[in-house]
Amino acid sequence: SKTEHHVYITPESRSPDIIPCSISTKELERYNKTIINRNFKVEVTPEKRSCLKEKRGSSEKKSPTKLFHKSPRSLDKFNVEMMENFVRVVPSKAECRELSPSSHTKERQKCNETTPTKSPIALSSQVTNKVKQKLTFDDCKDAVDSLLNDGWEEDFTTLDTYDHTLDLSKAQHCAIVDIQHNVNINTVVVKGTKDNKTAICDIEGFWTGLKLQVNNIVYITAVLSTSNSKWCVNNSDGSIVYHPDFLISTTSVVGSQFCSRRSVLREKFYGFEPSNQVMVVGVLVHKLLQEVLKNGIYATSEMEVLAKKLLLDRETIRMCYESDLPIENIFKELSLFVPKIKTFVSHYLKGCLENPIYKNGDWKGTISNILDIEENVWCHELGLKGKVDVTVGTETSVMPLEIKTGRATVSLEHRGQVMFYIMMLQKLGCKLSSGLLLYLREGVLREILVSEKERRDLVLLRNELAYYLTRKPKLTFDNSKDFSVQWELPEPINHHSACAKCPYNVICCTALKYEKANLCNNALKDLEENLLTHLEPAHVEYFMKWSALLTLESSSSHKSKQLHEIYTLRTAVREKNGQCIINVIVKGVNPHAGLYEHIFCKASQSENYNMLLSGIGMGDYVVVSTDNRPAVAAGFATHMDSLTISLSLDRDLKKKYPNCHFHLDTYTSSISQGFNMSNLALLLEPTDQAERLRRIVIDKHSPTFSNKLPKLLAIKGTTILRRLNKMQQKAILKSLSCNEYLLINGMPGTGKTDTIVALIKLLTELNKSVLVTSHTHSAVDNVCVRLLACGVDVLRLGSSSKIHPKLKEHSEEMRTKMCQTPEQLAEVYNSAKVLAVTCLGSGHAVLNKRVMDVCIVDESTQVLQCSVFRALYSARKFILIGDPDQLPPIVHNKEAIDGGLAESLFERLNTQSATVTLQQNYRMNKPITDMANNLTYNGQLLTANEEVANATLQFPNFEYFLQIYKDQEWILYTLDRSLSASVRILDTGRKHSDSETLITEESRCTNLLEIAILKTLVYALFEGGISSDMIGIIAPYRAQVAKLSTSLQDSNVEISTVDQFQGRDKEIIFYSCTRSGSERSIGSQPEILDDKRRLTVAITRAKYKFIMIGDLSTIRQYQPFENLLGSTDPSDILKLTDGELGFNRKLLII
């Protein structure tokens, strides 16, 4: 047939390059079988005869050649209309929105708009070189010939090379290894992650909208097609869960029905949305009903007593204080629900039934028992997590009960949440077919069923959200090391009222502004103009870049803790990898402050297992699972020894799982990520505090200083300042005179803490309020303990379980335990002159209400920029104290490091005019100071006086020590007390026949020979009369620290990584290099031993003696160690060889 068709050919990039040609029906059919599968879309454009007749008669008609030469080169702003004899270029729809077209152009546009809608075409996994990515008019003929080439067919034979034996009739956890995109159907090859079997599957219907790529992980269920014996997922059968290992809350998924963009932003900026009265009342009503059901309280009078008791609960008072709600208003609202709860109990609870009257459509069953409250459910087959309000039992089945306190809308969102719980519990083995949705205010209880179509649509809804939440931002770097960001978010809705009330509208509009999105016909156009008038382009750019960097780091951290391996690896493998403790039982449960401290031990004591070697550390977030169910509870590790580990959990596991064995996995909580993202969003706020921070942080305005100091300073300050050296005095006076901020660069041992304590004491004498914060609890507590010793009162915010024992009486818990109203709580918070909290804890409600005069950030060089924003937001000016040559913020993702995420705010603002330096060191003697200068400080670090410079280690029992070790000269050499012997380096060599070096990965590196040498030297020090509190042992790896702790567990010597020793010192420091015998390849990835700053911290912890033990041939491969050894006197290095100087590995203490 010679019938001609007129076609668009549009690349996937959506810039419409046009081939002006005619092709036959046969050619078109052949064309569609090939080209449509690749990067282009072909559609027949219907001929519009009435329009053509009108246009043919026009005197304006131009020839195709003339039109081509006059056509623009940037075709992405134009639509091209294909006619029988010519091509016409007209403005695109996006451009037309801003025009007021004439009737003639309206008619032409109307014709153009009747063109069939194009279906989205996914990218191919491979691009053949036979297809040009950008077609132009110049070579259109060649392009068509190439596109119609039969050679394409050879690219579609690869799927047949697999041996497909994977059974997809059951849900399978798979990786996509190949994919083909066809018309209305995609074909994938999947490989099971457990057995590596493969299967080929056709994806049809709504599922083709999934943006699948090779290496994506999916949970897939399919049916076997009778026509072609291939597995198939279509609108009726099968399902695909995209990125199932990324668990999303059910609340977020159902909330995305209205606006998926808001749901994505809510997940990313978790904690940014403020609480209100509706939320507080909702939480309290949930608690009230749950307590009634859990404790069997069915009399109205008892319910009223319980409601009053709930209002006196510390958490309730805190919520009311945070939301500025009088307790009377909350009590009034809560009291309205007591009769509603009574009605619900009398209508539906077995044993309490009192002639129930059902409303039309209500469930008419009976609840026989209460199985669980706030049941934690993780379902990796669906990629979902959630907490079921109440899990109830009937005579025949289990049912999830969802409680709502608002109007009885029975909306899709509310029903969808119950449906998700049904699906999740079914996947976990529970026998149920329906759930309950309770609207307590109106007394409506509906039974919710879930159909197969609803299951499909809910999974599709979850998949869309998972796609955007797992997308990594793309950074494009230029020659100046600057970069631009592509951050993929769902399209915004067009709803003026909803968008105006949305708490994320500023963030949403900021992203749209950065992308230069066209909002001509969107309600957000006016909103964006009004919401962002206070922001400069640099502010928008900073926000977008740092959001991208934090997201990249979050994805890296997520992998480092290997959350998905809880589902994909056997328990024994997880334990071997150091991420899990398996087969433990509950030894005891101690209720405390609404939580339950569980003490776990191994089920079999014959295992001889050491908890300290588990890979789980104090303060880690731990997930508790059973053999049949993941994440039955989760909490923080509060205590560890070799035999037991204690976790603080929100439920008593012995009640539901009395004789169960558990598995404990480490898990990276997303709390810090949400906190940092929310802090970043604070910079966008239209407030004076945010404006001040934007000028300092983003615009880098230099600080200004007042010429006058308070007159009271002469009276109050003389005694305080007299105890400090001139550099410290200068730092304090500059801190008092600065108007915005000041940096204090405190080199090691220069008295940073003394300076901070003196500054705070002086500020309180001047009647100023002070906020003290730092990255770690130990750093905050160190300052607080010193303040108490100076007579300065402190209110220590945060959990009592994580603070120093000396601060218990000054903790928030103790100070507020008698508060029974929000007003009393406010009085305690507002009366404190000094508040102390970690950076992560600075989201505390008091700091949202009270503006402090000064914020002091200790060890600020260890903190991510945005981690301090919340604290700085709550103060009129701030002082950053730190050492940029010591530990930086911890960042794992290399791309994020390249983008600048590891740059602290101290480093960003560090200029000569903004910084005061402390150089006089009171800690290290001269040899150790010289070593630190040679490695890092270039001679700037000074010893404060001769006494410090010449200080040495003193042995109380020196003569006895000499007598015992007279035949082991290597020990006498190493522990020589003379000033010239303050630095000693012991070379173990590479060959250790009686030692063990395990290097499975960087975090699992141990060295038994170094442990034996260390143990021998430590006990030699004990013989010389040195006490354990004078000794510190540092190792770069947690595995080595754990083995050292086990080997020296009776010595009471402090053993830790460099990070935990930051800010502290010991008379003698041992450093175990650990690495031995490993060759580094050229261009290998940076390791922990490559970090000069960590080595600097280790050296500068020592007062009188620094002893390093390691295989020098191995550690010389790391540049910091090569530099250190190159500047060390050869007389300070000893090669340990059997038979020389009395050294014998067989005589070492094991």
N, C-alpha and C positions, 0 to 999 in steps of 0.2 A: 504493500500500500504506500502511496505517496502522500497520504494525509500529513499535514504539517502541524507541529505543536510548538508553542512559544514558551520558553522555559526561563526560570531563574536558576542560577547556580550560585549558591552562597556558601562560602567557607565556614567552618565551625567557629572561626574567630568573629563571625558576625559582621565583618566588613564586606558589603555586598559587591563582589567583583562579578561582572556580567559577561556571559558569552552570548553575543548577538548572533543567533544562528537558527536554522530550522532543521529538525531531524524527523525522520520517519517514525511511524508507530513501532516498527520492529526494532529500530535503533534505540528508541526510547525504552522499550521493554528490556533490551539487553543492557542498556545504560543503567537502569534502575537496579538490576541484579548485581551490578558491580559498584558503581560510584556511590550509591546510597549507603553502602556499608562502610565507607571511609569518612574522610573529613568534610564532605560536601553534601549539600541537600539539593535535590532536584524536585521541582514541582511544576506541573502544568498550570499555566495561567489561562483561565477561560477567556475567550475572545469576547469583547464587549462590542457587538456589532453596531448598536445604536450610537455609541460613543465614537466608533471609528468613522461612521458616515459623516458625522458632524465635523470631525477633525480633518478628514480628507478634503473637505470643502474650504478649509481655512487657508487664507492667503499667507499665514505665518509659517506654513509648512517648510521644514528644512530637510535637506538630504541627510542620509546617515553619516556621510563623510564629514560634512560641515559640522553636524552636531557632535560627532566624535572629537574633532579637533577643539571644539569650544567647551567640551565637558570638563569638569573639575578633576584634579588628580586625587583629591581626598574624597573617596566615594562613601566613607562611612557615615557622612551626613546627608546622603541622598538615597532616594528610592529610584530604581530604574524600571520604567514601564515598558514591557516588550509588546510591540504591535506587529502586524503582519509585515509591514514594509519599512519600519523605522524604529528607532529607540528614542524614548523621551526621558530626560532626567528631571525630576521634580524634587522639591524639598521633602525630607523625611517627615514622618508623623511627629517626631520629637520637635522638629523645627516648626511645623505647622501649628503646634499648640500655642506658640507665642504670636501667631499672626491672626489677623481677622480676614479670612479669605473672601474673595468676591464670589458671587453665585456661580460664575463660570468655573473657578478653581474648586469651589465646593463640589460641583458635579463631577469634575475630574477626580478629585480626591475620593469621592464616594465610590466611583468605579474602581479605583485602585484598592480601596479598603475591602472590596468584596473578594479579593484574592484569597484563596483557601489558606487557613492558618497552617503554619509550618510546625511540624512536630519536632521536639528537641532531639538532637542527634548527639549521642555520647562520643567521646574521643575514642579512637582506635588505640589498642595497646601497642601497635607497631605502625609506623608510617613508611610506606613504600616510596622509593625514590622516583617511581614512575608518575607520582602525583605531585603537582606543583602546589605549594601551600598558598600562593598568591597568584591568581590569574589576572592578566591584564588584557586590554583590548589589542595591544601590539602583537601578542602571540596567541591569540585566542584559537586560531585554526590548529596550531600545533598542540595546544592544550587539549582540545576536543579529541584529536586523534589519539593522544596519549591516554586520555580518560577512557576511551572506548577500546583500549587494547585488551586482548584476551589474556595477556600475561598475568593479569590480576588473579585469575583462577588458581594459579599455583600457590598463592598466599593462603588459601583456605583449606589446605590439606593437613595442617599441623594437628588439628584436634584428633585425627584418627590415629596418631602415633601413640596415644596413651592406652594403657590397659585398664579399663574401667570396671572395677569390682566393688566400689564403695556403695553400700546400701543406704539410699537417701529416704527410704520409707520411715526411718527413725531420724530424729533430729541429730545432725552431725556438726561438730565444731570443725570448720574447714578453712583453708586458705585458697584463694582464687589464684590459679596458676596460668590460666589462659582465658581470653574472652574475645568474642566476636559480636559486633553490632550489626544487626540486619534490620530489614523493614518489619516493624511491629514485633520483633522478637530478638532477644539477645541469647547467645549461647556461651556458657561458661564451662570450664573444666575446674573442678574443685578437688582438693587433696585433704584428706582427714589429718588433723594435727596429731592424732594418737597413733594411727597405724599406717599413715602415708598412702593409703589406698585412694584411688581417684574415681571420679564419676563425671559424666558429661550431662549437662542439664540445660534445657531451654527455659528461658524466662519470658513470660508473656504478660499481657494485660497491664495492670497498674504497676506491677513490679519492674517493668522496663524503665520506669522513672528513676530507679536507684542508680546513683552515679558510681558504679562499681569500677574498680581498677585492679590490676594484677597485684597480688600480695595482700589485698584486703582480707580481713578475717570475718567470716559470717557463720551464723548458725542456720542451717538450711534443712528443710523438710520438703520432699517432693513426691509426686506420684509417677508411676511408670506408664508412659504412653503406650497404648496398644497398637497404634498405627506405625510408629517407627522404633519402638523399644528403647526410647530415650526417656530420661527423667524430665519432668516438667513441673514448673511452678507457674500457676495462672491465677486468674481471679477467683476460681472455685476451689483449687486444691494447692496445698503446700504453702510454705512461707519462708522468708529470708529475714534474718535479724542482722542488721549491719553493725559492725564493731560491737559484738555482744559483750566483750570484756570491759567495755566502757559503760559502767552502770549509771543510769540517769534516774532521778527521782520521779515517781509517778505523777507527783504534783506538777512538776515542770512540763511533763509531756502533755497532760490534759490541758494545762494552761496555754499551750502553744496552739490550740485550736483557734483561738481568737487572734493571737499575734505571736508567731514563732520568733520574731525578732526580740520581743520583750523576754520570752523564755530563755533565749540564748544569753541575753545581757544579764538576766537575773542569775543564771548559773555562773557566769564569768565574774560578776561583781557581787558575789554573795555577801550579804550583810549590809549592803548599801541602803536598802529600803528601810525607812524608820518604822517603828511600831506605832500603833494607834489604839484607841479605845476598843474598836471592834475586834482587833487582834487579841488584845489582853483579855477581854471578856470571853472570846472564843476559847482561848487556852484554858482559862479557869473553869469554864463550863465542861470542857473535855475532862479536866482533872476531877471535877466534882462527880460527874457521872461514872467515870472509871473507878473512883474510890468507892462509890456506892455499890457498884457491881462486884468489885474485888472483895470487899469486906462484908457483903451481905447486909447493908444498911437500908432497910425498907420503910421505916417509919418516918413520916414527914418531920417530926420534931428532931429526930436524929440527923436527918439530912440538913436541917437548918443549923444545927450545932456544927456539923461538918463544914458547911459553907463558911461559918464564922471562923472556924479554925483554919480553913484554907486561906482566908484573908490575912491571918496573922503569920502565915508562912513567909520565911525570909525571901524566897524567890518571888512571891506575889508582891511583897513590899518593894522589891527591887524593880519589878516590871512597872509598877505604878509610879515610882520615882522617875524611872527612865522616860515614861510617856507623859509625865506631868499630869497625872490623873489623881484626883482626891479619892481616898479609899471609900468615902461615903457613896460616891457615884458608882464605883465598881460593885459595892455591896448591894446597892439598889438594883443594878442590872442582874447581878447573880441571883438575887432573891426571886426574881421573876421566873427563873428556870427550875426552882425547887419543886413547885407543883407539877411542872411539865415532866420532870424526872420521875416523880411519884406516879403520874399517870402512865408513863412508859413502863415502869416496873410492874404496876398492877394489871396492865393489859397483856404483857408479853412474857413475864418471868414466871417460870414454873414454881408453884408454891406460893405465889403472891397474887394469883388471878382474882379479880373482883368484877365480874360481869363486864368484860371489855366491850366497848362500843367502837366498831371499826369504821373509819371513813372510807368513802368509795375509792377502791384501788389499793387499799392498804393490805399489807401482808397479814394473814390470819393464822400464822403458826405460833409455836411456843418455844421459847429459849429454855432449854433444860439445864445448861451449865455454862459457866464462863471459863474458857480455856486459856486465854492470855490477854494481857493488856499491853498496848503499844508494842506488838510483836514485830521484831526486826526481820525483814524479808529481803534477801538478796537472791535474785534469780538471773543467773548468767545466761541461761538459754534465751531469755527475752531481753537481756541487757538492761534490767530494771532493778531498782531498790525502793523500799518504802517501809513505812511503819503502819500496821493495821491498828486502828483505834481500839477495837475490841474484837477478839476472835471468840465466837460463841458456838456452842454445840446444840443441835436439835436432836430429836429422837432418831433421825436418819442420817444426818450429815454435819459437817463443819461449815460455818458461814462467816465471812468477814463482815463486820458491822462498821460502816463509816458514819461519823457523826457530823452534822452541819448545824450551825446555830442561826443561820440567816433564813431568808424566805424559801419556801418549798417550791423551787423552780424545777426540780428534777431535770436539770440542764444536762447537755451532752458532757460538759466538763465533770459534773458530779457523778453521773452514771459511768463515765469512762474510768474514773478512779476506782470505783467498785469493780468494774470489769477487769481492770488490771490486777487487782488483788485476787480475783477468782482465777485468772490465768496463771498468776505466779504460784499460788498455793497448789493448783493442779499440777504444775510442773514439778513441785517439790513433793508430790506423792499424796496429797490430801484428796479425799473423795468428796467432791462438791460440784454443784452445777449452778449455784446462784449465790448472791450476796445480798446484804441489807443496806439500805440508805435511809438514815434517820434524820428528819428535820425536827429537831427537838422543840423549837419555838412554836411551831404549828402542830406538833404531835402527829406528823406524817411519817409512816414507815413503809417504804416500798421495797418489794423484792426485785432485784435486778438480775436479769438473765443476760447471757452474752451469746450472740449468734456467730456463725462462722464468718459472715461478712464483717461484723463488728470487730472480731479478732483481727482479721486482715487489715482493716482500716486503722486500728489502734497500733498495730505493729508498723504500718507505713508511716503513721504520725511520729512514732518513736524514732524510726529510721531517719526521717528528715531532720529531726533535732540532733540526732547522733552525728549526722554528716557535718553540720555546722560546728558542733562542739568539739569535734576531733580534727577539724581542719587547722593546719598549722599556717600561721601568717608567712607570707613570702617576703623576704628582705632582698632588695636589689641595691648593691653597693656601687658607688661611683669611685672615681680615682682619688677623691679626697677622704675616703673612708666613711663618708656620709652614706645614708641609705634611705630608700623609700619603702613604703609598706603596702602590701596588698592583703587586706584583712577581709575574708569572706563572711558576710552576714546575710540572713534572710532579708528579703525586700520589706520595706516598711508598709504598714497598712495605711489606708486613707480614711482616717476617722478623727476629726478635729477634737471632739469632746474627749475621747479616750486618750488620744496622744497628749492633750493639754494636761490631763491628770496623771499621766504615767510618771513614776518616780525616776525612770531611766531616759526621759525625753532629752535631757541635755547631752547625755552620752550618745544617744542615738543620732541626734542632729550633728554632733561633733564628727562622728564617723562619716555621715553623709557629706558634710562640708569638706572633709579631707579628700573624699572620693570625687568631689565636684559632681555629685549626683544631680540629675535634672528633676526638679520637683515642681514643674510648672502646674500640673493639675492635682497636686497632692496637698492635703491640709497642712503638712509639715513645712511647706514653703514659708508661710507667715510665721509659724512657730519658730522655725530655725532663725529667722531674722530677729525675732524678739528675744529668743533664749541665748543667742551667742554674740550679742552686741558687745559684751565685755571681754571677749576673747580675741587675741591677736592670732595671725596665722602661725607664729612660732609656738603659741600655747597649744593650738590644735595639733601641730606636728609633734610636739613633745609627748602629748597624751597618747597619740596613736602609736608612736614608735615604742614607748615604754610598755604600752598594753601588748604590743606584739612580742617584745622581748620577754615579758613575764609569761606570756602564753607558751612561748618556745621552751622556756625553762621548766614550766609546769609539765609539759609533755615529756621532757627528759627525766624529771624527777619521778614521774609516774612509772616510767620504764625501769628506773633504777631500783624501785621497790618491787617490781614484777608482780603487780596485783593479779594479773591474769593467770599467773602460775598457781594461784590458790585453786583454780578450776582445772587447769590443764596438766599439772604435774602431780604425780603420786606423792603422798606425804613423806615417804622415805627419801625421795629425791630432794624435796624441799628442805628437809632437815639437813641432809648432806651439804646442800648449798648454803647453809647458814642463815636461812630466812624463816625457819619454823622449828618449834618444839612439838614433837608428836607424842601421842599416847600419855597424856597427863590426866590426873584426877584432881578433884577439888578436895583439898585437905581441911580447909576451914573457910568460913564466911563471917566477916565482921561488918555489920551495918554501921554506916557513919555518914551523917549529914545528907541523908537521902540517897546515898550510894552504897554499894556493897563491895567491900574489899575481899577478893577471893585469893586464897593462897593455894597455888598449884604445885604439885610435885609429880615426879614420874610414877606411872602406875606400877612399874616393876623396879624395885630398888636394886635388883641385880644388874641393871644396865650400866651402873657406875657412870652415869651421865653428869656432866658439869654444866649447869645452867649458864654460867658465865662465859662459856664457849659457844653459846647458841647462836650468836649473831644478833640477838635482841638485847637492847641496852635500857638503862634506866631512863624513864621519860618517853620511851617509844610508844607509838600508838599501835595496839595489838588487836587483831581480829581473832575471836574465839569461834571455832567450828567443830562440828561433830563429823563422824564418818559419812553421814547421810545428808548433812545440810551445812552450807557455809554461813558464816557470820551470824550465829545465834546471839552474839553480843560483841561489844568492842569497847575498849577503854585504854587507859595509860598504865604502863608499868611503874609501880610505886616503890618496889623493893626487889632486890635480887641477891641471892647468895648461890653457892655451888649446888644446893639441893632444891631450892624453892624459888618461885617467882610470884609476886603479888600483883594483881591487876585490880583497878578500881572500875567496877562495872555498874550499869544502871538497873540490874535485876539480879535476883538470887537464882543462880543456875541450878542449885540443888533441888529446887522445888519442881521444875519441869524436867530436869535431866538428872535424877538422883544417883544413878549408877553408871553414868556415861563417861566414856573416854573422850577427851578433847584434844584439839590441835591448835597451837598458838602461832599465828603468822604476823610478821611485821607488815605494816601498811602505812603508806604516806598519806596523812590527812590533807585534805584540800583547804583546810582552814587558813593556813598562812597565805596561800595563793589568793583566795577570795579577799582576805584582809589587805594584801598589797594592792590588788586591783581597786578595791573600794577607796583606799587611801589616795590612789592616783586620781580617782574621780573627784575627790575633794577639791583638787586644783581647778576644776571647771566651775565650781560654785560661784554665784554672783554675790559673794560676801566680802567684807573688808579683810577678814583673815585669809581667804583664798587669794585675794588680789595681792596682799602682802607677800604671800608665799610664791605666787607666780613671778613677781618682780625679782625675788631673790633666787629661787631655784631655776627658773627657766630663762629669765632675762639676765641673770648673773649680776645684778646690781651690787656694787661694792657697799660695805657697811659705812655708816656715818657715826661720828663720835661727838659726844657733848664736851664742851670746854670746861664745864663746871661739874664738880662732884658734890654729893650731899654734904652739908655742914656736919651732920651727925657722924659722918665717917671719921672725922678727926677724933671724936670722943670714943666711938665704939670700935673703930678699926685698928687703933694703935696696938693693942695687946695681941690681936689676931695676926696682924701683918708682921709683927716683930719676929715671929718664929719661922718665917719663910725667907728663902734667899731672894736676891734681887730679881731674878727671872720670874719666880713665882709671884712676887709682889706686882711686877709689871703686868702679868697675866690677869691678876685679880682686878687691878685698877682699870685695865682696858675693858674687862668684862662689865664693870660697873658703868663705864662711860659710853659703851656702844649702844646705839639706838635700835639696831636690827639684829645683828649677830656677830659672833667672834669665833675664830678657830684657835684652839690651843694644841699645838703639835708637841706632844709629850713623848720624848724618846724613852727607851726602857730604863727604869730605875730612877727617873728624874722627879719623882714625887707627884705624879698626876693625881693620885687619890688624896694626898695631903692638900693639894691645891683646891680640889673640888670641895673637900670638907670645910676648908677655911672660907671659901667663897660662899658656900651655903650658909654657914654660921653667920657670916657678915651680912648676907642678904636678909636673914631672919631678924638680925639686930636692927636692920633698917626697915623692918616691917614689910618685907616683900615676901610674896608666896613663890614657892619653888617646886617644879616638877623634875624629879630625877628619873632617868630612864636609861636603859642599855639593852643590848641584844640578848643577854643571858641573865638568868636569875642570880647566879653567883656574883656577877659584876654589880648588879643593883644592891644585893645584900651586903657586899663588901663595903660599899659607901654607907649604907644604912647603919651597920654595926659601928662603924667609926663615928657617925653622927651621934648615935646614942651615947657613946663614950665621951663626947664633947658636950653633952647636955642638950642636944637638939632633938626635939620630938619629931617622930616620923609616923605617917600612916602608910603602911605597906599594903598596897592593893594586890589582889590576886589570890590564888588558891593557897591555903595554909600548908598543904602537903608539899609544896614546892619551894618554900622559903626557909631561911636559916632558923634553927631552933631558938636563937637569941632574939628573934623578931616576932615570936609567936604572940606575945602580949601586945605587940604593936600592929598586929595583922588586922586586916579588914574584918575577918570573921569574928575576932574577939571584940573589936571596938563597936561593932554594930549588932551584937547578939541580943542586946536589950531593946533595940529599936522596933516599935510596933506600928509605926506609920511612916509614910514617905517623908513627912516633914521632919521627923526625928532623924531619919537617915540623912536627909539633906543637911541637918545641923552638924552631924558628925563629919561629913565630907567637907563642908564649907569652913569648919573651924580649924582644920589642919593647915598649918603653914607649909609643911613639906609633904608632898605626895610622892611615892616611889612605886614604879611599875615597869615591867619589861615593855619593849616596843610592841610586841604582839598583844600585850594586855592593855595598850593605851586606847583601845576602843571602848574602855570603861565608860559607863553612863556619866560619871561625875565630870569627865573631861569633855563631854558634849555640852555641859551646862556651865562649867566654871572656866574662866580664862585666868591662867596663872601669869605671874609677872615674868618669870624666867623659866625656861626649860633647859636642863643640862643633860646632854647625851654623852655618856661615857662609852669608850671603845667604839666611837661612831664610825671608824674606818672599817669595822666588821659588818656593818649593817647596809642592806640594800637602800638605795635612795628613798624609795617610796615607803619603806618600813617605818621611817621616822616622821612621815608627814602628819600622821594623826596626832602625835605628841606636839609637834611644832605648831599645828593648827590651834592648839589649846593654850598657846603662850604668846605674850607680847614680843618677846625676843628670845633668842636661844644661843647657847654656847655648845659648840661641838668640840669634843676632846678625843684625841686618838693619835695614832702613829701610822702614817700611810705606808711605812716600810715594814709593818707587821701584818697580821692576818687580814686578808681582804674578805668581802662578802663571799659566801660559798655559792658558786655558780657552776653547774655541770655542763650545760649545753654550749658547745663551741660557737655556734652561730650567735647565740645570745651574748657570749663573751666578746665576740668580734663587734657586736653592735653596741657594746658599752655597758651591759647590765652589771658587770662587776665593779663599775666605778661608784664609789661611795659618794654621799653628798659632801663629805669633807674634801675628797679629792676634786670634786667639781668646783667647789668654792675656794679652793686653796690658792690664794694670792698673797703677795708680800704685805699688802695693806690690810688684809683681813686676818692675818695669822701672827700669833705669838709663839715662839719656840722655847721649850724647856730643854736644856742641854746638860745640866749638872746631874750626874748620875750618882746616886747614893747606894746602889746595890752591888755592882760588879767591881772586883779589883782590877788592877791595870792590865794584866795579861788577857783576861776575858774581855775587857773593854776594847783592847787592841784588836782582838779577833773579830768582834762585832763591827768595829770601824773598817777593818780590812775587807769584810764581806759586804757591808751595807752602808755604813754611815759616813764613810770618807773622812774620818777624823773629827767630825762634828760632835760626837759623843764624848763628854769630858767626865773625869772622876771629880767628885765634889771637893775632896780634900785628900791629904796624905793618908789619913787613917783608912779611908775607903780604898784608896789605891793600893795599899800594902797589906790589906787584910788577908789572912790565910786560914785554912781549916785547922782547928785545934783538936788534938786527940787527948782526952782525959787519961787514957791508959796507954800512952804512946810506947813506953818501954816494954810493957807486956806485949803489945802489938808487934814490936820489932822482934821479940824473942820467939813468938809463935811462928812468924812467917819468915824467919831468917833464911830458910832453904828455898823459899819461893820468891825469888828476887823480882819476878814480873809483877807480883802483888805490891811489893815495897815500892817499885818504880811507879806503878799506876797510882798508888795512894800517897805518894810523897807529899808532905805537908808544906814544902817550901813554896815561896811565891813564884819562882820560875817554873814550878811543876803544876801550876794551876790548870793548865790545859794538857790533856793526855788523849791520844788517839791510838786505839788498839786495832791492829790489822789481823783479822782472823784467817785471811786467805780463802780460797775457793773450795778446797777439798776438805770435807768434814766426814770422815768415814763413820763416826759414831754420832753424828747429828742428823737432823732432819730439816729439810727446807721444803715446805709445802707452798706452792704458788699456783693455786687454781685460778685465782683472779686477784686483782690488786687488793681488795678488801679482805682476802683470805690468805695473807702472806705471814708465815711464821718462820722462826729460825731458832732451833733448839740449842745450838752451840752458844749463841749469844745469850740465851736465857741462862745456861749453865755458868757462863763467865760472870754474868751480872749477879747471879745468886751467890757465887763464891766471893765476889768483891763486897757485896752488901753484908754478908755475915762476917767478913774480915773487918769491916767498919764497926760492926757491933762489938767485936772483940776489942777494938781500940777505944770503946766508950762512946761512940757516936750514936745518938738516939735516932729512932726511925723517922721522927718528924723533921729531921734535918735533911732527909734524903728524898729525892724525887727521881722517878724513872719515866722517860718519855719514849714512845715508839710511834712511828708514823701510821701503823695499821691497827685496827681494833682487834684483829685476831691475835696479833703478837701481844697486845695489852692484856687480852683475856688469858693467854697462856702464862704470861708473867704473873698475873694476879693469882692464878691457881698455884703456880710454883712457889710464890712468896706470900701465900695467904695468911701465914702466921706471923709475918714480919711487921705488919701495920705500916709498910712503906707505901706512899702514894704513887700509883702507877696510872698513867693516862696518856691520851693522845695530846698533840700540841695544842689543839683547839681548847681542851679543857684546862690547860695550864696557863692560858693567856691571862695576863694581869696578876700573876702570882709568882713567887720565887722560893728557892730552897738553897741551903748552904752548899749542897753538892747535887749536881744533876748528871744522871747517866742518860745517854741517848743511844738506843738500839736501832741501827740502820735497817736491819732485818734482811734486805735483799741480798742474795748471794748466788753467783753462778749463772745469772741470766744475761744473755747478750742482747743489746738493743739494736734494732735495725735503723738505718738512716731514715729520717723523716717519720719515726714512730710517734704515736700520740703522746702528748704530755702526760706525765704521771705525777703523783703527789711529791715525789722526791725532786721533781723539777722546780718546785716552788721555793724560791730563795727566801721568801718571807716566813715560811714555816720553819726553815732552818734557823733564821734569825731569831725567831721567838724561842726556839729550843735553847740556843746558846745564851740568850739574855735572861733566862730564868735562873741561872747559876750565880751565886754570890762569890764563892771562893774556889770552886773546883768544877770543871766541866770535863767529863770523860765520854768519848764517843767510841762505840764498838761497832765494827763492820768489816765487810770484805771490800777493801779499798779498790781492788781491780774492777769490782762491779759498780761501786758508787761513783767512781771517777767518770762513769758514762753520763752522769747527771751534772750539768754545768755548775750549779751552786756548790756542789761538793768538790768539783775540780778546782774551782776558784778558792775555796776554803783550804784545801790541801796544798795548793800552790803557794799560799801565803803563810803556811804553818812552818815553824822551825822543825827541821828533820829530827832534832833531838826530842821533840815531843811526840814522835810517832814510834810505836813499837810493833814489830812483826812477831806475832805469836807462833812459835815453832816448838813442837814437841822435843823435849830434851834440852832446850835452851832456857836459861834463867829460871829453871825449876818448873817450867810450864809443862803440864801433862794433862791432856784432855780426860784421861781415865780417872784423874784425881779430882776433877771438878765436882762440885756439889750439884747433883741432879734433883 
